[in-house]
Amino acid sequence: MSASIIFSEWILKNQTLIGGFSGVGIIIADGRYDRRDIKKELEAFRISVDGQLTKVQAELQAEHEFTQGLILRSAIKTMKALDGNKKDMREFIKEMDKVIKCIEAGEDCQKGDKN
């Protein structure tokens, strides 16, 4: 699991804390700078957060599409197995074993996905 996924899960679980931290940061910044500078700081912070959230959203979308592809392939292989062609299902299970080992090792498992 990549660090950005862990971070995004933490953000989703701790949304109240994120809001609290942001508020504290604004109060501290307001005490250190006059009001003109705080607007610049807030805009820079917003741009930074927007960029991070866009990156996390893109990673989650890619994982979602990868998972959907695996589900579709699994359904197709299952239907073929029900029709009597069990060879495709055996190969699919071997591929999934490799993917599971890859995930457990914390590697990027999407690189080798061709189907």
C-alpha positions as CSV (number, residue, x, y, z in Angstrom):
1,M,0.0,0.0,0.0
2,S,1.5,3.3,-1.0
3,A,2.1,6.1,1.4
4,S,-0.4,8.4,-0.4
5,I,-3.1,5.7,0.0
6,I,-2.4,5.4,3.7
7,F,-2.4,9.2,3.9
8,S,-5.7,9.5,2.0
9,E,-7.3,6.9,4.3
10,W,-6.1,8.8,7.3
11,I,-7.6,12.0,6.0
12,L,-10.9,10.3,5.4
13,K,-11.0,8.9,8.9
14,N,-9.8,12.1,10.6
15,Q,-11.6,14.9,8.7
16,T,-12.4,16.7,12.0
17,L,-8.8,16.8,12.9
18,I,-7.8,18.1,9.5
19,G,-10.3,21.0,9.9
20,G,-9.0,21.6,13.4
21,F,-5.4,21.7,12.3
22,S,-6.2,24.0,9.5
23,G,-8.0,26.4,11.9
24,V,-5.0,26.4,14.3
25,G,-2.6,27.1,11.4
26,I,-4.7,30.1,10.4
27,I,-4.8,31.5,13.9
28,I,-1.0,31.1,14.3
29,A,-0.4,32.6,10.9
30,D,-2.7,35.5,11.7
31,G,-0.7,36.2,14.8
32,R,2.6,36.2,12.9
33,Y,1.6,38.2,9.9
34,D,-0.7,41.0,9.1
35,R,-3.9,40.4,7.3
36,R,-2.5,41.0,3.8
37,D,0.1,38.3,4.2
38,I,-2.4,35.8,5.6
39,K,-4.4,35.9,2.4
40,K,-1.3,34.9,0.4
41,E,-0.5,32.2,2.8
42,L,-4.0,30.8,2.7
43,E,-4.0,30.8,-1.1
44,A,-0.7,29.0,-1.2
45,F,-2.0,26.5,1.4
46,R,-5.2,25.9,-0.7
47,I,-3.2,25.4,-3.9
48,S,-1.0,22.9,-2.1
49,V,-3.9,21.0,-0.6
50,D,-5.8,21.0,-3.9
51,G,-2.7,19.5,-5.7
52,Q,-2.3,16.8,-3.1
53,L,-6.0,15.9,-3.2
54,T,-6.0,15.8,-7.0
55,K,-3.0,13.4,-6.9
56,V,-4.8,11.1,-4.3
57,Q,-8.0,11.2,-6.3
58,A,-6.1,10.1,-9.5
59,E,-4.4,7.3,-7.6
60,L,-7.8,6.1,-6.2
61,Q,-9.4,6.3,-9.6
62,A,-6.6,4.2,-11.1
63,E,-7.0,1.6,-8.3
64,H,-10.7,1.6,-8.8
65,E,-10.3,0.9,-12.6
66,F,-7.7,-1.8,-11.9
67,T,-10.1,-3.5,-9.5
68,Q,-13.0,-3.3,-11.9
69,G,-10.9,-4.9,-14.6
70,L,-10.0,-7.8,-12.3
71,I,-13.7,-8.3,-11.4
72,L,-14.7,-8.3,-15.0
73,R,-11.9,-10.7,-15.9
74,S,-12.9,-13.0,-13.0
75,A,-16.5,-13.0,-14.2
76,I,-15.5,-13.9,-17.8
77,K,-13.1,-16.7,-16.6
78,T,-15.9,-18.1,-14.3
79,M,-18.4,-18.2,-17.2
80,K,-15.8,-20.0,-19.3
81,A,-15.2,-22.5,-16.5
82,L,-18.9,-23.1,-16.2
83,D,-19.0,-23.9,-19.9
84,G,-16.2,-26.5,-19.3
85,N,-13.0,-24.5,-20.1
86,K,-11.2,-24.7,-16.8
87,K,-7.8,-23.8,-18.2
88,D,-8.5,-20.1,-18.3
89,M,-9.7,-20.1,-14.7
90,R,-6.6,-21.9,-13.5
91,E,-4.4,-19.3,-15.3
92,F,-6.4,-16.5,-13.8
93,I,-6.1,-18.0,-10.3
94,K,-2.3,-18.2,-10.8
95,E,-2.2,-14.5,-11.9
96,M,-4.3,-13.5,-8.8
97,D,-1.9,-15.4,-6.5
98,K,0.9,-13.3,-8.0
99,V,-1.1,-10.1,-7.5
100,I,-1.9,-11.0,-3.9
101,K,1.8,-11.6,-3.2
102,C,2.7,-8.3,-4.9
103,I,0.2,-6.4,-2.8
104,E,1.4,-8.1,0.4
105,A,5.0,-7.1,-0.6
106,G,3.8,-3.4,-1.0
107,E,4.8,-3.2,-4.6
108,D,3.0,-1.5,-7.5
109,C,1.0,-4.4,-8.9
110,Q,-0.7,-2.5,-11.7
111,K,2.5,-2.3,-13.9
112,G,2.2,-5.8,-15.1
113,D,-1.5,-5.8,-15.8
114,K,-2.0,-6.2,-19.6
115,N,-5.5,-7.5,-19.8
